[in-house]
């Protein structure tokens, strides 16, 4: 397993932070509420949050386009 023992994170921890950030973003949680400390893990959480927000916006636009075509 890849681990940076000097910074206290490994790939599994980054994946977990990313998934939790994505969940927080999909639930509408504010980005400033990241529970992590440490730049690398925070960046992983924020990447998940950002991706969830982008996916939600894309879904909203798709739904808006669908409703516009129906109307």
N, C-alpha and C positions, 0 to 999 in steps of 0.2 A: 504494500500500500504506500502511495506517495504521501509523505508527511514532511512538513517543515517544522522541525522540533524547536527551532529558534523562535517561531512566531505562534506556535500552539495550534495550528490548523492542519487539516488533511483534506483530501478530496471528499470524503464522506461528510465531513463537517460543512464544507462549502456547498455540497449538493443539498444537504438538509436546510441550510440557511436560504438557498435559492428557492426551494420548495415552499418554505415558510413565508418568504417574501412574496412569492406568487399567490399564495393563499390569502395573505393580508391584502394584497393589491386587488384581488378579485372580490374581496368582501368590502372594499371601500375604505380600508384602514388608512390613516394618514401616513405618508412616507416617513415623517419625522419620528414615528413611534417604533423604529427599528430597535429590537431588544438586544442587539449584539454590540460588542466592543471589539475593536481591532479593525483596521482599515480593509483588510482582504475579505474578512467575513461580512463586514457591512456592505462591501461592494457586491458580494454574491447575493445578499438579501435584497439590496436595491435593484439588482439586475432582474431578479424574479418579480419584484414589485412592478418595475417598469414594463416587463414583458406582459404581465397580467393586465396592466392598464392599456397597453397597446392592443391586446387581443379584445378587450372589452369595447374599446373605441371602434375597432374594425367591425365587431359584431353589431354595434349600434348603427354604424353607417350602412351595413348590409341590410339590417332591418328597416332603416329609414328608406332605402332605395326600394325595397320590396313593397312597403306601404305606399310609396309614391306611384309605383306602377299599378297597384291595385286600385287606387283612388281615381 
